[in-house]
Amino acid sequence: MYSLQTGGLAIFEFIVIILLLVIVGLLFHINSKLPARDRVKEAMERDWNQKHNQDAPN
């Protein structure tokens, strides 16, 4: 069984930190492959479409 002595705890914390850094690195890599988005433009277009679709008769 794994004992959490001073050395064991330090190794465990080190492994957790390394894994967190790997995960953050993977997320940044995935994010860099996504196309850039203009969120303000998308929101304005969505609002404009909703406004004009509500005005149209059913």
Buried (B, 14 or more C-beta within 10 A) or exposed (E): EEEEEEEEEEEEEEEEEEEEEEEEEEEEEEEEEEEEEEEEEEEEEEEEEEEEEEEEEE
